Amino acid sequence: MELAIMIEGQDGLNWPRWQRIATAVEDLGFVGLYRSDHFTNMDPPDKDSLELWVSLTWLASHTKRIEFGPLVSPVSFRHPTMTARMASAVDDLSGGRLSLGLGAGWQEREHNNYGWDLLDVPGRFARFEEGLQVVSSLLQSETPVDFEGKYYHLQEAIMLPRPQRPGGPPILIGGNGPLRTLPLVARYAQEWNGVYITPGEFAERNQRLDALLDQNGRSPQEVRRSLMTGCLFGRNTAEVEYQAQAWELPPSELRQRGLAVGTANEIVDQLGQWSEAGVQRIMLQWLDQDGLDRLEAMAHAILPQLT
């Protein structure tokens, strides 16, 4: 089991916080740092929201070891040709440490506020699949690409310089949907990222993904399996219970809903259950962007038990 940290980029993230968090995650020994890509919160008030690709460019050149990427970047915000170009350049700059997380978009408020078309659910997934085709083609093709879709059109498009990694950075698709999301993972992704689900739910979706990969002529080993979920770590039981108050649920109920909750040993036990379900990497959602003392305590208490 590999342990990474995930930050909500719309929840007050600015340069000082991002730089402190990145330095801590690298120094403490976590395998990676991931962040969401949003203009603003689902509900007011608005907070600082550092732009995704600018922040990842800084990260690529100011860290040496950790892997990173968006969880996830909506195709509704940027034309996929621009996303492919930026992702390839940032991956090269980092020495091949980017995972390109892509999504369809979902948050209505930010789309309304900033003038982006969200579309209805069928439309946004149709656009998402076209975006995946465009990004994949540009990253993988050594020759000019033509593409004629409903949402995107390419004519003799080629990305130069070519990505240093063959095929470019791996594409990650996040979500749990068995009818829309997992089939897209099976066709286009090199990593599936489940979101807020229990070990039992993950195992069921994991098995379904294996079957879909087989139908697409791919082996299970071609797709890494990861999970992003909430994390309430406490140095003692009282600290865990205090954090759970914000959720208005007891720690036991939060665990049943798929969050990593507890003291170090309790979370390690949960990680073991997810590992048995097929999770290879877990991104713990760290909501307290200034709580680096607890992040350090968690790293010292949990990471040695995972080696």
C-alpha positions in Angstrom: 0.0 0.0 0.0 1.3 3.4 -1.1 0.2 6.4 0.9 -0.3 9.9 -0.7 -2.0 13.1 0.3 -4.9 14.9 -1.5 -5.7 18.6 -1.0 -8.9 20.5 -2.0 -7.6 23.3 -4.1 -10.7 25.5 -3.8 -10.7 25.4 0.0 -8.3 28.2 0.8 -5.3 27.1 -1.2 -2.7 29.8 -1.9 1.0 29.9 -2.6 2.2 29.9 1.0 0.0 27.0 2.0 0.8 25.0 -1.2 4.5 25.5 -0.8 4.4 24.4 2.9 2.3 21.4 2.1 4.4 20.2 -0.9 7.6 20.5 1.2 6.1 18.6 4.0 4.7 15.8 1.9 8.0 15.3 0.2 10.1 15.5 3.4 7.8 13.2 5.4 8.0 10.3 2.9 4.5 10.2 1.4 4.5 8.8 -2.2 2.6 11.6 -3.7 0.6 14.9 -3.5 -2.7 15.4 -5.5 -5.2 18.2 -5.6 -8.6 19.0 -6.9 -9.2 21.4 -9.8 -12.0 23.9 -9.0 -12.6 27.6 -9.4 -14.5 27.8 -6.2 -16.6 26.0 -3.6 -19.8 24.2 -4.1 -21.4 26.6 -1.6 -20.4 30.1 -0.4 -18.2 31.6 0.9 -15.6 31.7 -1.8 -12.1 31.1 -0.7 -8.6 31.2 -2.2 -8.3 28.7 -5.1 -4.8 28.4 -6.6 -4.9 27.6 -10.3 -4.2 24.0 -10.9 -1.7 23.9 -13.7 0.3 26.8 -12.5 0.6 25.1 -9.1 1.7 21.8 -10.6 4.3 23.6 -12.7 5.8 25.0 -9.5 5.6 21.5 -7.9 7.3 19.8 -10.8 10.4 22.1 -10.4 10.5 22.4 -6.6 10.2 18.7 -5.6 12.4 15.8 -6.6 10.6 12.6 -5.6 6.8 12.8 -5.0 4.3 11.9 -7.7 1.5 14.3 -8.3 -1.5 15.3 -10.4 -5.1 16.6 -10.5 -7.9 14.6 -8.9 -9.3 15.5 -11.4 -9.2 18.1 -14.1 -12.6 18.6 -15.8 -12.6 18.8 -19.6 -15.3 21.4 -19.2 -12.7 24.0 -18.1 -10.1 23.7 -20.8 -9.9 22.4 -24.3 -8.3 19.0 -24.2 -5.6 20.0 -26.7 -4.3 22.6 -24.1 -4.6 20.1 -21.3 -2.5 17.6 -23.2 0.2 20.2 -24.0 0.4 21.4 -20.4 0.4 17.9 -19.0 3.2 16.7 -21.3 5.3 19.7 -20.5 4.8 19.5 -16.7 5.5 15.8 -16.8 8.8 16.4 -18.7 9.7 19.2 -16.3 9.2 16.8 -13.3 11.2 13.9 -14.8 8.0 11.8 -15.3 6.1 12.2 -12.1 2.7 13.4 -13.2 -0.5 11.4 -13.3 -3.0 13.1 -15.6 -6.4 12.9 -13.8 -9.3 13.8 -16.0 -13.0 14.2 -15.4 -16.3 15.3 -16.9 -17.0 18.1 -14.5 -19.8 18.2 -12.0 -20.0 21.3 -9.8 -22.8 23.5 -11.0 -22.0 26.7 -9.1 -18.5 27.2 -10.5 -19.7 26.5 -14.1 -22.5 29.1 -13.7 -20.2 31.6 -12.0 -17.4 31.5 -14.6 -19.4 30.8 -17.7 -18.5 27.2 -18.5 -21.0 24.8 -20.1 -21.6 21.9 -17.8 -24.2 20.1 -20.0 -26.6 17.4 -18.8 -25.1 14.1 -17.6 -25.3 12.3 -20.9 -23.8 15.3 -22.7 -21.0 15.8 -20.3 -19.9 12.1 -20.4 -20.1 12.2 -24.2 -17.9 15.3 -24.2 -15.6 13.6 -21.6 -15.1 10.6 -23.9 -14.2 12.8 -26.8 -11.8 14.7 -24.6 -10.1 11.4 -23.6 -9.8 10.4 -27.2 -8.2 13.8 -28.1 -5.8 13.7 -25.2 -4.8 10.1 -25.8 -4.3 10.6 -29.5 -2.1 13.7 -29.0 0.0 12.1 -26.3 0.5 8.8 -28.1 0.7 9.6 -31.8 4.0 10.3 -33.5 2.1 11.5 -36.6 -0.5 14.3 -37.1 -3.9 13.5 -35.8 -7.3 14.1 -37.3 -10.4 13.9 -35.2 -14.0 14.8 -36.0 -16.4 14.7 -33.0 -19.5 16.6 -31.8 -17.5 18.7 -29.3 -13.9 18.7 -30.7 -12.3 18.8 -34.1 -8.6 18.3 -35.0 -6.9 18.5 -38.4 -3.3 17.4 -38.7 -2.7 18.2 -35.1 0.6 17.0 -33.5 2.2 17.8 -30.2 5.8 18.9 -30.3 8.1 18.3 -28.6 7.0 14.8 -28.1 6.6 13.6 -24.5 9.7 12.3 -23.0 7.8 9.4 -21.5 6.5 7.1 -24.3 2.7 7.8 -24.6 3.0 10.7 -22.2 1.9 10.9 -18.6 -0.6 8.1 -17.6 -4.2 9.0 -17.6 -6.2 8.6 -14.4 -10.0 8.5 -14.3 -11.7 8.9 -11.0 -15.2 7.8 -9.9 -17.2 4.8 -8.9 -19.9 4.6 -11.6 -20.2 1.1 -13.1 -22.2 2.1 -16.2 -20.3 5.2 -17.4 -17.0 5.7 -15.5 -15.6 2.2 -15.3 -16.1 1.5 -19.1 -14.1 4.7 -19.8 -11.4 3.5 -17.5 -11.2 0.2 -19.3 -10.8 2.0 -22.7 -8.6 4.9 -21.9 -7.0 5.0 -18.5 -3.8 3.7 -16.9 -5.2 4.3 -13.4 -8.6 4.0 -11.8 -9.2 6.1 -8.7 -12.2 5.1 -6.6 -13.7 7.8 -4.4 -15.0 7.5 -0.9 -16.0 3.8 -1.0 -15.6 1.0 1.5 -13.3 -2.0 0.9 -16.2 -4.2 0.0 -17.5 -1.7 -2.6 -14.0 -1.2 -4.0 -13.5 -5.0 -4.4 -16.8 -5.2 -6.3 -16.0 -2.4 -8.6 -12.4 -3.7 -9.0 -13.7 -7.1 -10.1 -16.1 -5.4 -12.6 -13.2 -3.3 -14.0 -11.1 -6.5 -14.6 -14.0 -7.9 -16.7 -14.3 -4.7 -18.7 -10.5 -4.6 -19.3 -10.7 -8.2 -20.6 -13.5 -7.2 -22.9 -11.2 -4.4 -24.3 -8.3 -6.7 -24.8 -6.3 -5.3 -21.9 -4.8 -7.1 -18.8 -5.6 -6.1 -15.3 -2.0 -5.1 -14.8 -2.3 -2.3 -17.3 -4.4 -0.2 -14.8 -3.3 0.8 -11.4 -6.0 0.8 -8.7 -6.1 3.8 -6.2 -8.6 5.3 -3.9 -9.2 8.9 -2.7 -11.1 9.2 0.6 -11.5 11.4 3.6 -9.1 11.2 6.5 -9.7 12.0 10.2 -6.4 11.1 12.0 -5.9 11.8 15.7 -3.0 11.3 17.9 -5.4 10.0 20.5 -9.1 9.0 20.7 -10.2 12.4 22.0 -8.6 14.1 19.0 -10.4 11.7 16.6 -13.8 12.3 18.3 -13.2 16.1 18.2 -12.6 16.0 14.4 -15.7 13.8 13.9 -17.9 16.5 15.4 -17.6 18.6 12.2 -19.1 15.7 10.3 -21.9 15.3 12.9 -21.3 11.5 12.9 -19.4 9.2 15.2 -16.1 7.8 14.0 -17.6 4.3 13.6 -20.3 5.6 11.2 -17.7 7.5 9.2 -15.6 4.3 8.8 -18.7 2.5 7.6 -19.1 5.2 4.9 -15.6 4.6 3.6 -13.5 7.3 5.4 -10.1 6.5 7.0 -10.8 7.5 10.6 -8.9 6.9 13.9 -5.6 6.8 15.6 -2.5 5.4 13.7 -3.2 1.7 14.4 -6.9 2.0 13.6 -6.1 3.7 10.2 -3.4 1.1 9.5 -6.0 -1.7 10.0 -8.3 0.1 7.6 -5.5 0.4 5.0 -5.0 -3.3 5.3 -8.6 -3.9 4.4 -8.4 -1.7 1.4 -5.2 -3.4 0.3 -6.9 -6.8 0.4 -9.7 -5.3 -1.7 -7.2 -4.3 -4.4 -6.2 -0.7 -3.6 -2.5 -0.1 -4.5 -2.3 3.6 -3.6 -4.6 5.6 -1.3 -4.8 9.4 -1.4 -5.9 10.7 2.0 -7.9 13.9 1.7 -6.3 16.3 4.1 -8.7 19.2 4.8 -6.7 21.1 7.4 -4.3 22.8 5.1 -2.5 24.5 8.1 -2.5 21.3 10.2 1.0 20.2 9.3 1.8 19.1 12.8 -0.8 16.4 12.7 0.3 15.5 9.1 3.8 15.0 10.5 2.5 12.9 13.4 0.5 10.7 11.0 3.5 10.2 8.7 5.7 9.2 11.6 3.1 6.8 13.1 1.7 5.2 9.9 4.3 5.2 7.1 6.8 2.9 8.9 4.1 0.3 9.3 3.4 0.2 5.6 7.0 -0.7 4.5 
